[in-house]
Every structure is written in C-alpha cells, then in structure tokens.
Amino acid sequence: MKTAASILVLVSVLSAFPQADAGNIAANTVQTDTDARITHVLNRLTFGPKSGDFEAIKKQGIGNFINSQLNPSSYQQATQVSSFIAAHPSLNMDPNELFVNYELPLIQAKKESKDKNDPDMRKLARETVIKVINEASEANIRRALFSPRQLEELLTDFWFNHFNISKDKAMDRVLVGHFENNAIRPYALGRFRDLLGATCHHPAMLVYLDNWQNSMPVENERQTGKKGPKLGINENYARELMELHTLGVDGGYTQQDVITLAHILTGLSIPLRRERLNNFEPSRQYYRFYPRRHDSSNKIFLGKRIDGGGEQEIEKALDILVASPATARHISYQLAQYFLADTPPKSIVDTCAQAFQNSGGNIKVVLQTLFASPEFWQPQYAQNKFKSPKRYLISVLRAADIQPTNYEPIFNYLKQAGQPLYGCLTPDGYKNTKEAWLNPDGLVKRISMATSIGSGRLKGAAGQTPNPVRIKYALNHQLKTNTLALFNKTPPGMQAGLLLGSPEFMKY
C-alpha cells in the first residue's frame, strides 16, 4: 500500500464496512422503489453493472430483463467472446483431440526427457499445456466481462463449483475448458438431470474423482488394456455424487448406499489410450463403458431395487437421486444461498424445492420461482452478499469499462486472492459466502487492485483510466452517504479507485 490513493481507500473501507452492513429499512418490508429494484437485479443477475445498464433495464422493464436473462439464446454473443473462441483451436476440440494434441505429447516428453536427460523437451510440452489452460481461462473471463448472457455466466460459475474439478488433477489440465463449455454451460438453465448426466459421463469428472479406476476384478487384465494403478472398487465419485452433487451431506443415505453406488458405477471410465489414438468416436461419446469391469448383480440403492443391466444401472441410479426430495432441498438451498443470502430463509428454500420437484428438476423454473418470491425483494437481502475475488474483479472491470489486452494480470490476481481459475483442489469447489473471503489480507489485495485500475496502472490495460463519474452513475443507489461525502472531497485522480474499493463495491 504505497500510494496515497490506496491509503485513502483502505481507510474508507475499514471505517465504513460495519456501517455498510446495516439496513435502513424494516426487515419485513418489500422493496417498492423501482430504482432500488433495478440495482438489486443488476447485482444479482449479472457480474456487476456497467455504465448504461441501469437505464437499459429501466427502459426494458425489470420483468422483461429477468425473462430475457432466463432465456440466454435471445442474446447475440459479444464479439469479444465469439471471435476469441473462433481464433483458438483448443477451445473447439473434443476431449480426444485435446488428449492427442496436448496431453499425450506431455506424457511422451516426460518419458523422453528422462531417457535423454533433456529437460527442455519436457518444459516445451508443459508450456503447451499451460497455453491450453490459459486459453480456457481467458475465454472464461471474457464471457464474464462481455457476454450479454450474464445470468448464464453466473450459473456456469455456480454449477462449475457445484460439480468442481481441478486443472491440477492429471489430464484434467487440458479438459477443464471442455468440461465447463460442454458439460456445464449448455445445461445451466435446463433440467438438472441432464446436467448431472453430462458431468457424470465427462472424462474430466471420471478422472478427477477416480471413477475411471472403479472396477470389479478382471480375470484377464489385457482385455481391459489397463496398465498402471491396480483396478478395484473406488468409492470417491459415488460419495461426492451423493454428498455434494445431489442429496447433500444430510440427505439420508448410508455408507452402504455409497458402496452400492460405487458398484453401480463400475465400468464407467475413459477411452483407453489406444482408442484415443484411433480417434475413438470423436464428438459423439467422450467416455467409455467397459462391461467386463462392471458389477452386473442386482442391487438395492436408497431402498430401491436396481436390476443388474450394465450401463442402464447408472441411468437408473441418477434418476433415483434426482427424484429424491433431499436433492430438491439441497439444490434449492445452494441456489438461494448464491442469489439471495448466505443463510437463506427456510421459506424460500421450501418454495424452490417444491418448484424443483413439481417441474422435474427444471432449473429455470426454480429460478423463476426464486426471482418472483417476496423474499428475493426484501430490503435486508439487498447488497448483503460479499463478493468472491472473481466476482469482485469482474465487477470492477465492468464498472470501469476496462478492455484488457493481456489477461495474465487477471489470472495472477485471482491466484494471489485465493481463487485461481479451475484451481480449487477439493470437490466442494469455491465458497460464495462472506466467511470464505472477508479477511484483512483479501481486502488489501482488492484495494490495491482497485487503485491500480482507478489510476490507469493495471498491467494489461495500461492507460485505460476509468471515468469516476460514470462509475458513480453505474453504481447508482448502492453508495452510502459517507462514501459519497468522501468521494466529493477526494481529488479527481483518486475518485475512481475510491469507488472501486469502497465497502459498497465489495458486496452485491
């Protein structure tokens, strides 16, 4: 914190943060002021307002805006997104192509560099893999920044954390982008059953939670083509499939259900290396089911009989999980926590859970129910959520109208702030609650970023100095009296940084 602007912003945040948490309207009332409702909707259904967004929604109407966001195909994708994706081949490859073009060369380079004592060979292959990760990461940030389909992007972020995988797990380093764009984004507003099935069968998930090794004993190992780790029953995916992805930790299942589900999932794996090299069914099937590895006996799962039938058993188990009232409650609670409050009221969770069950797990219907509920519009839930590092950074860039020319500083900030893209090692993903992110070190990093952007010194966007008046106008009703008073006393060169680092801007 070396600059006067940074010190000024830090003082503002530390002194005003407690006050920013206080509501000034009775808790049991409902927002009736149109401007306040527009601000609330912009905070909750987008990564943060840009200049002009407020006026656009006022003209369009709040209901029409919500409906259009629930139907993202009504928007044409931003050229900053579509042109980038078209120009980078790795973003248009299927998992087999990604493996053959990027992962396999790294495997071979590791072996050859060891045999030939040539570290440069391995370094070159690794740099190529890092390039693939960075291209997926830049596409992710570009979508969040520029896509008019903001609700779709928020939900993609939400579901990715719900079905988390990590770029640091084996070949997932080249598969994370494909997983996000093909197993998550297309189903973010669709049927939960389709989303669950897509993630279940994606090779990135099968690798991350080790189901590719989940197998009954095989008499002749050559017939599996398996070399390396010993095959056997692996419960990792079965456990997380129930605890995190569907029923929830208190969903009423037992350890025996975990074991049974693991047996149901035996044989669900990834294509063998020789099949990938022979271009195994590209763009049609990314996983492989090996009947010889599957336990084909009859089973009782969550009190229901599943007859032995190979791959069909997996589909039946997923149907049972989605139909459970525990899944409806678990998903509804998480969505309400993401869009409403860290501890959402039981009333809205119950209402959304009923909508989930009545609609057969239709995510769009659940969100329509949430956004139409009285709870969503109660003033105590306005601007009460603390932003994660990613949400904070994206909201700053959007409000400041920054057009990055180099995304490395963005990746570095997220890494330093504890939220590297695709970097959460644990299957529960990054949290979206205040307790996870509100700490002194995190605040200092945010304020440093805010003052860098506010003064036009952000690496990768040097010279792009935001207009503080436009930022103030974009924030509209969010700014408190103390912040506005301080803004008016602050020299013009420090005003943008002050707003971007203000207590109000830390929340949504």
C-alpha positions in Angstrom: 0.0 0.0 0.0 2.4 2.7 -1.2 0.2 5.3 -2.9 -1.9 8.0 -1.3 -5.0 6.7 -3.2 -4.5 3.2 -1.7 -4.3 4.5 1.8 -7.3 6.7 1.3 -9.4 3.8 0.0 -8.2 1.5 2.8 -9.2 4.0 5.4 -12.6 4.3 3.8 -13.2 0.5 3.7 -12.0 -0.2 7.2 -14.0 2.6 8.7 -17.2 2.2 6.7 -17.5 -1.6 6.4 -19.6 -2.2 9.5 -21.9 0.7 8.6 -22.4 -0.8 5.1 -23.8 -3.9 6.6 -26.6 -2.1 8.3 -30.0 -2.0 6.7 -32.1 1.2 6.8 -35.5 -0.3 6.0 -37.5 -2.6 8.2 -36.7 -6.3 7.6 -40.3 -7.3 6.9 -41.0 -4.8 4.1 -40.6 -5.3 0.4 -38.7 -3.1 -2.0 -41.1 -0.9 -3.9 -38.8 1.7 -5.3 -38.1 0.9 -8.9 -34.6 2.3 -8.9 -33.6 0.2 -5.9 -35.1 -3.0 -7.5 -33.2 -2.4 -10.7 -30.0 -2.0 -8.8 -30.8 -5.2 -6.9 -31.5 -7.1 -10.1 -28.3 -5.9 -11.7 -26.3 -7.0 -8.7 -27.9 -10.5 -8.5 -28.4 -11.4 -12.2 -25.1 -10.0 -13.6 -21.4 -9.9 -12.6 -22.0 -6.2 -11.8 -23.4 -3.1 -13.5 -21.8 -1.4 -16.4 -22.4 2.2 -17.4 -25.7 2.3 -19.3 -27.1 -1.0 -17.8 -29.4 0.8 -15.3 -31.0 3.0 -18.0 -31.4 0.0 -20.3 -33.3 -2.0 -17.7 -35.4 0.9 -16.7 -36.5 1.2 -20.3 -36.9 -2.5 -20.9 -38.7 -3.3 -17.6 -37.4 -5.4 -14.7 -39.7 -8.4 -15.6 -38.6 -8.3 -19.2 -35.0 -8.2 -18.3 -35.3 -11.2 -15.9 -37.1 -13.1 -18.5 -34.6 -12.4 -21.2 -31.7 -13.5 -18.9 -33.6 -16.7 -18.2 -33.6 -17.3 -22.0 -30.0 -16.5 -23.0 -30.4 -17.6 -26.6 -32.3 -14.3 -27.1 -28.9 -12.5 -26.9 -26.3 -12.5 -29.6 -22.9 -13.3 -28.1 -20.4 -10.5 -27.8 -17.7 -10.3 -30.5 -15.1 -10.2 -27.8 -16.1 -13.7 -26.9 -17.1 -15.3 -30.2 -14.0 -14.0 -32.1 -11.6 -15.2 -29.4 -13.2 -18.7 -29.3 -13.1 -19.0 -33.1 -9.4 -18.0 -33.1 -8.2 -20.6 -30.6 -8.3 -24.2 -31.8 -8.0 -25.8 -28.4 -11.4 -24.2 -27.4 -13.1 -26.1 -30.3 -11.5 -29.6 -29.7 -13.2 -32.6 -28.2 -11.6 -34.4 -25.3 -9.9 -37.0 -27.6 -8.4 -34.3 -29.7 -7.2 -32.4 -26.6 -5.6 -35.6 -25.3 -3.8 -36.4 -28.5 -2.7 -32.9 -29.3 -1.7 -31.7 -25.8 -1.7 -34.3 -23.0 -0.1 -37.2 -24.9 2.9 -35.0 -26.1 3.5 -34.0 -22.4 3.4 -37.7 -21.4 5.8 -38.6 -24.1 8.1 -35.6 -23.5 8.3 -36.5 -19.8 9.5 -40.0 -20.7 11.9 -38.9 -23.4 13.4 -36.1 -21.3 14.1 -38.6 -18.6 15.6 -41.1 -21.1 17.7 -38.5 -22.9 18.3 -36.2 -19.9 16.7 -33.3 -21.8 14.7 -31.1 -19.5 14.0 -28.6 -22.3 11.8 -31.1 -24.1 9.6 -31.5 -21.1 9.5 -27.8 -20.5 8.3 -27.1 -24.0 5.5 -29.7 -23.7 4.4 -28.3 -20.4 4.3 -24.8 -21.8 2.0 -26.0 -24.5 -0.4 -27.5 -21.9 -0.3 -24.2 -19.9 -1.3 -22.4 -23.0 -4.4 -24.6 -23.3 -5.3 -23.8 -19.7 -4.7 -20.1 -20.2 -6.9 -20.0 -23.4 -9.8 -21.7 -21.4 -9.2 -19.2 -18.6 -9.3 -16.2 -20.9 -12.4 -17.4 -22.5 -14.0 -17.7 -19.1 -13.1 -14.1 -18.1 -14.1 -12.7 -21.5 -17.5 -14.3 -21.1 -18.0 -12.9 -17.6 -16.9 -9.5 -18.7 -18.5 -9.1 -22.1 -21.3 -11.6 -22.6 -24.8 -10.1 -22.5 -25.9 -13.5 -21.2 -24.9 -12.6 -17.7 -27.2 -14.9 -15.8 -26.0 -17.9 -17.9 -22.4 -17.0 -16.9 -23.2 -16.7 -13.2 -24.9 -20.1 -13.3 -22.0 -21.6 -15.2 -19.7 -20.3 -12.5 -22.1 -21.7 -9.8 -22.5 -25.1 -11.4 -18.8 -25.5 -12.1 -18.2 -25.1 -8.4 -21.0 -27.4 -7.6 -19.5 -30.1 -9.9 -15.9 -29.0 -9.2 -12.9 -30.4 -11.0 -9.3 -29.1 -10.8 -6.8 -28.4 -13.5 -4.2 -29.8 -11.2 -5.5 -33.4 -11.5 -3.7 -35.4 -14.2 -5.2 -34.8 -17.7 -7.9 -32.5 -16.4 -5.4 -29.8 -17.1 -6.4 -30.0 -20.8 -10.0 -30.9 -20.2 -11.3 -28.2 -17.8 -12.4 -25.8 -20.6 -14.2 -28.6 -22.4 -15.9 -29.7 -19.2 -17.1 -26.2 -18.5 -18.3 -25.5 -22.0 -19.9 -28.8 -22.8 -20.9 -30.4 -19.5 -21.9 -27.3 -17.6 -22.8 -24.2 -19.7 -25.4 -25.9 -22.1 -27.4 -27.2 -19.1 -27.0 -24.3 -16.7 -30.7 -23.3 -17.2 -32.1 -26.6 -18.2 -33.0 -29.9 -16.5 -30.9 -30.8 -13.5 -31.0 -34.4 -14.6 -29.3 -33.5 -17.9 -26.7 -31.5 -16.1 -26.0 -34.3 -13.7 -25.7 -36.9 -16.6 -23.4 -34.6 -18.6 -21.0 -34.2 -15.7 -21.2 -37.9 -14.7 -20.1 -39.0 -18.2 -17.5 -36.4 -18.8 -13.9 -37.7 -18.8 -12.8 -34.8 -16.7 -15.1 -35.8 -13.8 -14.2 -39.5 -14.2 -10.5 -38.6 -13.9 -10.9 -36.1 -11.1 -12.9 -38.4 -8.8 -11.1 -41.5 -9.9 -14.1 -43.4 -11.3 -12.0 -44.3 -14.3 -10.3 -46.8 -12.0 -13.5 -48.0 -10.4 -13.8 -51.7 -11.5 -14.7 -55.2 -10.5 -11.7 -57.6 -10.6 -10.9 -58.6 -14.2 -9.5 -62.1 -14.9 -7.5 -61.1 -17.9 -6.0 -57.6 -17.5 -5.0 -57.5 -21.1 -8.7 -57.4 -22.1 -9.1 -54.1 -20.3 -5.9 -52.6 -21.8 -5.2 -51.3 -18.3 -1.7 -50.5 -17.2 -0.7 -48.7 -14.1 -2.8 -48.4 -10.9 -4.5 -51.5 -9.8 -8.2 -51.8 -10.7 -10.7 -52.2 -7.9 -13.7 -50.6 -6.3 -13.2 -46.9 -5.8 -15.9 -45.0 -3.8 -14.7 -41.4 -4.4 -17.1 -40.4 -7.1 -20.0 -42.3 -5.6 -19.6 -40.5 -2.3 -19.3 -37.0 -3.8 -22.2 -37.7 -6.2 -24.5 -38.0 -3.2 -22.9 -35.7 -0.7 -22.1 -32.8 -3.0 -23.9 -33.2 -6.3 -27.3 -34.4 -5.3 -28.7 -35.4 -1.8 -26.4 -33.3 0.4 -24.4 -34.4 3.5 -27.7 -34.8 5.4 -29.5 -36.4 2.6 -30.4 -39.6 4.4 -28.0 -42.0 2.7 -25.8 -44.6 4.4 -22.3 -45.9 3.9 -23.9 -49.0 2.3 -25.5 -46.7 -0.3 -22.1 -45.3 -1.1 -20.7 -48.8 -1.6 -23.7 -49.8 -3.7 -23.5 -46.7 -5.9 -19.8 -47.4 -6.4 -20.7 -50.9 -7.6 -23.3 -49.4 -9.9 -20.7 -47.0 -11.4 -18.1 -49.8 -12.0 -17.0 -49.9 -15.7 -17.8 -46.2 -16.3 -14.4 -44.9 -17.5 -12.5 -43.1 -20.1 -11.3 -44.3 -23.5 -8.1 -46.3 -23.4 -5.1 -44.6 -24.9 -5.1 -46.8 -28.0 -8.7 -45.9 -28.6 -7.9 -42.2 -28.3 -5.1 -42.6 -30.8 -7.6 -44.3 -33.2 -9.9 -41.2 -32.8 -12.5 -43.0 -30.6 -15.9 -41.7 -31.7 -15.0 -38.0 -31.6 -17.7 -35.5 -30.8 -20.2 -38.3 -30.0 -19.0 -40.1 -26.9 -16.3 -38.9 -24.6 -16.5 -41.7 -22.0 -16.3 -45.4 -22.3 -18.3 -48.1 -20.5 -16.5 -51.4 -20.1 -19.0 -54.2 -19.3 -16.2 -56.6 -18.2 -15.3 -54.2 -15.4 -19.0 -53.8 -14.2 -20.7 -55.5 -11.3 -23.8 -56.8 -13.0 -25.5 -58.2 -9.9 -28.9 -56.9 -8.7 -28.7 -54.1 -6.1 -30.7 -52.1 -3.6 -29.9 -48.4 -3.7 -31.6 -45.9 -1.4 -34.2 -48.5 -0.7 -35.0 -49.1 -4.4 -34.1 -52.2 -6.4 -31.9 -51.9 -9.4 -31.7 -55.0 -11.6 -28.3 -55.8 -13.0 -28.3 -54.4 -16.5 -24.9 -52.9 -17.2 -24.8 -49.2 -18.2 -28.6 -48.9 -17.6 -28.0 -49.2 -13.9 -26.1 -45.9 -13.9 -29.0 -44.0 -15.5 -31.5 -45.6 -13.1 -29.3 -44.5 -10.1 -29.1 -40.9 -11.4 -32.9 -40.9 -11.9 -33.4 -42.0 -8.2 -31.0 -39.3 -7.0 -32.7 -36.5 -8.9 -36.2 -37.6 -7.8 -35.3 -37.5 -4.1 -36.8 -34.7 -2.1 -33.3 -34.3 -0.4 -31.8 -33.4 -3.8 -34.6 -30.8 -4.3 -33.8 -29.2 -0.9 -30.0 -29.4 -1.3 -30.0 -27.7 -4.8 -32.6 -25.1 -3.7 -30.6 -24.2 -0.7 -27.5 -23.7 -2.7 -29.2 -21.6 -5.4 -30.9 -19.5 -2.7 -27.5 -19.0 -0.9 -25.9 -17.9 -4.2 -28.6 -15.5 -5.3 -30.2 -14.3 -2.0 -28.3 -14.7 1.3 -25.5 -16.7 2.9 -28.2 -18.2 5.2 -31.4 -18.1 3.1 -34.7 -18.2 4.8 -36.4 -21.6 5.1 -39.5 -20.3 3.4 -37.8 -19.7 0.1 -35.8 -22.9 0.2 -39.0 -24.8 0.7 -40.8 -23.0 -2.1 -37.9 -23.6 -4.5 -37.6 -27.2 -3.5 -41.3 -27.7 -4.3 -40.8 -26.0 -7.7 -37.9 -28.3 -8.3 -39.9 -31.4 -7.7 -43.1 -30.2 -9.5 -41.0 -29.3 -12.6 -38.9 -32.5 -12.6 -35.8 -30.5 -11.7 -36.2 -27.7 -14.2 -33.5 -25.1 -13.1 -35.2 -22.3 -15.0 -38.5 -22.9 -13.2 -36.7 -22.9 -9.8 -35.0 -19.6 -10.6 -38.3 -18.1 -11.8 -39.8 -19.1 -8.5 -36.9 -17.6 -6.6 -36.8 -14.2 -8.5 -40.6 -13.9 -8.2 -40.7 -14.6 -4.5 -41.3 -11.8 -1.8 -38.1 -12.9 -0.1 -36.0 -12.0 -3.1 -37.1 -8.4 -2.9 -37.0 -7.9 0.8 -34.6 -5.0 1.5 -32.5 -6.8 4.1 -31.3 -9.1 1.3 -30.2 -6.2 -1.0 -26.4 -5.8 -1.1 -25.8 -8.3 1.7 -23.6 -10.8 -0.2 -19.8 -10.4 -0.1 -18.2 -10.9 -3.4 -15.7 -13.6 -4.1 -12.4 -12.5 -5.6 -13.5 -13.4 -9.1 -16.9 -11.7 -8.8 -15.2 -8.6 -7.3 -12.6 -8.4 -10.0 -15.1 -8.9 -12.9 -17.5 -6.3 -11.3 -14.6 -3.8 -11.1 -13.6 -4.3 -14.7 -17.2 -4.0 -15.9 -17.9 -0.8 -13.9 -14.6 0.7 -15.0 -15.2 -0.3 -18.7 -11.8 -1.9 -18.9 -10.9 -3.8 -22.1 -7.9 -6.0 -21.1 -5.2 -6.5 -23.7 -3.4 -9.1 -21.5 -5.2 -11.4 -19.2 -2.2 -12.6 -17.2 -2.5 -9.9 -14.5 -6.1 -11.0 -14.0 -5.1 -14.7 -13.6 -2.3 -13.6 -11.2 -4.7 -11.5 -9.1 -7.1 -14.4 -8.7 -4.3 -16.7 -7.8 -3.0 -14.3 -5.1 -6.5 -13.7 -3.8 -7.0 -17.4 -3.3 -9.4 -18.2 -6.2 -7.3 -19.3 -9.2 -9.5 -20.2 -12.1 -10.1 -24.0 -12.2 -7.7 -24.3 -9.3 -9.9 -25.5 -6.3 -8.4 -28.8 -5.3 -11.3 -30.1 -3.2 -14.5 -31.4 -4.8 -16.8 -28.9 -2.9 -15.5 -26.0 -5.1 -15.0 -22.4 -4.1 -17.4 -21.0 -1.5 -19.7 -18.0 -2.2 -20.1 -16.9 1.4 -18.6 -13.9 3.3 -16.8 -16.1 5.8 -14.7 -17.6 3.0 -13.4 -14.3 1.6 -13.7 -11.4 4.1 -10.3 -11.1 5.7 -7.7 -8.3 6.0 -5.3 -9.7 3.5 -8.0 -10.1 0.9 -9.2 -6.5 1.5 -5.7 -5.2 1.0 -5.4 -7.1 -2.3 -8.7 -5.8 -3.5 -7.9 -2.2 -2.7 -4.5 -2.5 -4.4 -6.3 -3.8 -7.5 -8.9 -1.0 -7.3 -6.4 1.8 -7.0 -4.3 0.3 -9.9 -7.4 0.2 -12.1 -8.7 3.5 -10.9 -5.4 5.3 -11.8 -5.0 3.5 -15.1 -2.0 1.4 -14.0 -3.4 -2.1 -14.4 -0.9 -4.2 -16.3 -2.6 -5.5 -19.4 -4.8 -2.4 -19.5 -2.3 0.4 -19.0 -3.5 3.8 -19.9 -7.2 2.9 -19.6 -8.2 5.3 -16.9 -11.9 4.9 -15.9 -14.2 7.9 -15.6 -15.2 8.2 -11.9 -18.5 9.9 -12.7 -19.5 7.0 -15.0 -18.6 4.5 -12.2 -20.6 6.5 -9.7 -23.6 6.6 -12.1 -23.3 2.8 -12.8 -23.4 2.1 -9.0 -26.5 4.3 -8.6 -28.3 3.6 -5.3 -25.5 1.4 -3.9 -23.4 4.2 -2.5 -23.9 5.2 1.2 -23.8 8.8 2.4 -20.3 8.5 4.0 -18.8 7.2 0.7 -20.5 9.9 -1.4 -19.2 12.6 1.0 -15.7 11.2 0.9 -16.0 10.9 -2.9 -16.8 14.6 -3.2 -13.8 15.6 -1.1 -11.3 13.3 -3.0 -9.1 14.6 -5.7 -10.3 13.6 -9.2 -7.4 11.3 -9.8 -8.3 9.2 -6.8 -12.0 9.1 -7.1 -12.3 6.0 -9.4 -10.1 4.0 -7.0 -12.1 5.1 -4.0 -15.4 3.9 -5.6 -14.0 0.6 -6.8 -12.5 -0.1 -3.4 -15.4 1.2 -1.4 -17.3 -1.0 1.1 -20.4 -1.0 -1.1 -18.5 -2.3 -4.1 -17.3 -5.3 -2.1 -20.8 -6.5 -1.9 -23.8 -7.2 -4.2 
